[in-house]
Amino acid sequence: MDSDVTERLFADDAGIARAAALLAAGESVAFPTETVYGLGADARNGAAVARVYAAKGRPAFNPLIVHVADLRAARQLVHFTDQAERLAAEFWPGPLTLVLPLREGHGIASIVTAGLPTLGVRVPAGDAAQALLRAFGGPVAAPSANPSGRISPTTADHVLDGLSGRIAAVLDGGACGVGIESTIVGEDPGGAPVLLRPGGVASEAIEAALATPLTRPVAGDLPSAPGQLASHYAPRAAVRLNAQEAREGELLLGFGAVRGDMSLSETGDPQEAAARLFDMLHRLDTTGRPIAVAPIPETGLGAALNDRLRRAAAPRDS
């Protein structure tokens, strides 16, 4: 983008049409899904996707998720197994990404997959995302619309705080309802389902749909799906987990019975906490003070919350 001004578009007919035109022109556009705001580019256009990496400062070995309007469009890109079909039928449109083998002639730019023979694909819910994908008429590669490794955005203001002047536009569709990224499921060489990243669909629900347990990936040097880097979703300030109270100088992010300066959910509701997590971290991060976070049970969406918080608290280079 030659201009240093990021357009703010609204999710009406004119805004959707403008956002789709920018994508078709090879520009990067942030848009809301039910999970978080994504930074989208035409997944078939390597130069356009490179602009997404550049805007985010994202490592080129970290693959991207491709968003499509429906299952038919997904089938044109990847080979679906029987269990993938079951998961798509159960959870799409929705916060589930499936990592599946690429089809011959898929047309996806190699930069999207980071050289892998698989692709993460999902059908997002939400009127604005669906309207944009249908108006554009093609696959959109879209990581979260934030500087790489930082807190994911759940409002258009969050996007502009991190990326204003570095992307063409943001489509403002209000706050995201789920507020935490999609669950990512792949398959091991034997065809068993693998939980690559916990997220907006609880692993227990996926296991119930498949009537089989999910395995976890073997640790490796490079990520096979987004969100697997050790330090990710990180505020600028230090983060301390499983805190019952704040230490001197810290702000406490509470949960349930542990009250804090702010609370993810005073009733201990993981769904409410997921919707509030990144917004709370953004707000606390503006203070410049270290952040302490109350314990969250490791069940249901709590597993995804704790995954994000562990990565937010992990040692980082900057």
Buried (B, 14 or more C-beta within 10 A) or exposed (E): BEEEEBBBBBBEEEBBBBBBBBBBEBBBBBBBBBBBBBBBBBBBBBEBBBBBBEBBEBEEEBBBBBBBBBBEBBBEBBBBBEBBEBBBEBBBBBBBBBBBBBBEEBEBBEBBBBEBEBBBBBBBBBEBBBBBBEBBEBBBBBBBBBBBBBBBBBBBBBBBBBBBEBBBBBBBBEBBBBBBBBBBBBBEEEEBBBBBBBBBBBBBBBBEBBEEEBBEBEEEEEBBBBBBBEBBBBBEBBBBBEBEEBEEEBBBBBBBEBEBBBBBBBEBBBBBBBBBBBBBBBBBBEEEBBBBBBBBBEEBBBBBBBBBBBBBBBEBEE
